[in-house]
């Protein structure tokens, strides 16, 4: 039955007034008790596992994920997109740096040709002048750069190499070029906050203002890796703060928000200042799965090495509501396992200033 709907949607999705999101919400309301979902609204696609950094909080650095040696090809990217009618958002991400993927810009162009809002997550180290132009000409909607310290020493400690000056230069030049061309592309920065760098949040705001970015997202460090709790990262988490540290964190956040507001920089907080409760629910597996480089479909970007099926061996429409996926959704909603209860996506939705 679901497969029949998907074939119909592949025809109707190009009709201007076809209510994709409204229809999804209706089916979600009716179908969540059976743990089924109509179709994903967002898909995260890993295009490469190659990376030039060794971030202390990354699953690849900690050996928590199996990595591939080949990049995703444009043909495989098209194959994936073709199986996802009514998809609204494509996030190009994964366990590597996407700019290593030679077909990246053609993938973005193809995604945009299918009217998908397209987002890229990058560390910014490879964003030279040529790639800046290619990025703008691809039609990309949003690019998020990962920077976890405004100081070269802090950046090197967290990311394994002292490349902050290069990254800042690349982002600053991209923002200037974007403005010169009147491009609507949004430029974001992601900041993973921990005990070792939370005090630098106000300085990070200042750096973002200087670079000309549109939004700074500050998130607590994720320490639920490979479906287990990483104790060392847990101790770095803001959720492990004592009373005095919590007061100082709130002070830093308040200071950062005030400075950002003055200069028109948006700030988003993920998993900071919230407590989970019995009423907390996560619906990410209903609408935003991750497709790994090897084709494995995982229920979300936080659950690693838990394949629901492989898109090169089965239809995505079958994987998305198979027994494994439905059982996972049921578990997450009824009694979230430890690796879910400690996820910041269970704490709250993103909040903006």
Secondary structure, DSSP 8 states (H G I E B T S, - for coil): -HHHHHHHHHHHTTSTT--HHHHHHHHHHHHGGGT--S--SEEEEE-----S---TT-TTTTT-S---SS---HHHHHHHHHT-TT--EEEEESSS-GGG-TTHHHHHHHHHHTT-EEEEEE-STT--HHHHHHHHHTT-SEEEEE---SSHHHHHHHHSS--HHHHHHHHHHHHHHHHHTT---EEEEEEEE-TTTGGGHHHHHHHHHHHT-SEEEEEE---EETTEE-HHHHHHSGGG--HHHHHHHHHHHHHHHHHHHHHT-EEEEESSS----TT----HHHH--EE-TTSEEESSTT--S-EEEETTTS-HHHHTTSHHHHHHHHHHHHS--HHHHT-HHHH---EE-
